[in-house]
Amino acid sequence: MTFRSDFTVREISAPASIAPDAFALAGDVRPDRHALDSEYGTGRFILLHDSSAPDAWGGPWRIVCFAQAPLEPEIGTDPLLADVAWSWLMDALNARGADFDSASGTATKTLSKGFGTLSAEGDGAQIELRASWTPRGDVLAHADAWAELVCMLAGLPPGSEGIALIAASRAEGGRGNPRD
């Protein structure tokens, strides 16, 4: 598998209790150091296999993914944010011809405000998407769609490789969005 140059992917330990066979990847958008979650966005992709084809899966294979990224607080209050995050996953799967069944998931937006010794960090927001589906056909297309989702949540639309990110100044008293 190959991924865009600004998305670092590594194999990680797969959960052993969900299925007899599993393979897992972690991906980070422009990480400062390899093998550490990125401040821009991070995700996990897990391919599960159970030859008994659990009814809930609708087949012997299941993909479970996670993607999260920080946001500007104003974006975090958008009432359509969760719907947009889910639609980006569906669009990424469809754009790659990644056929699937039985998709399910949750999109969670979190707003935070620091107090006491954390008050200098200011306000923050985050979007997190957890999803699963039964893949049909080429699994690589599904991994590509997951990678695109993580990058899009981090503010990197398709085809934006090589475009510089300018980190927000944390010295000015706000968390800011590292994508700005």
Secondary structure, 3 states (H helix, E strand, C coil): CCCCCCEEEEEECCCCCCCCEEEEEEEEECCCCCCCCCCCCEEEEEEEECCCCCCCCCCCEEEEEEEEEEECHHHHCCCCHHHHHHHHHHHHHHHCCCEEEEEEEEEEEEEEECCHHHHHHCEEEEEEEEEEEEEECCHHHHHHHHHHHHHHHCCCCCCCCCCCCCCCCHHHCCCCCCCC
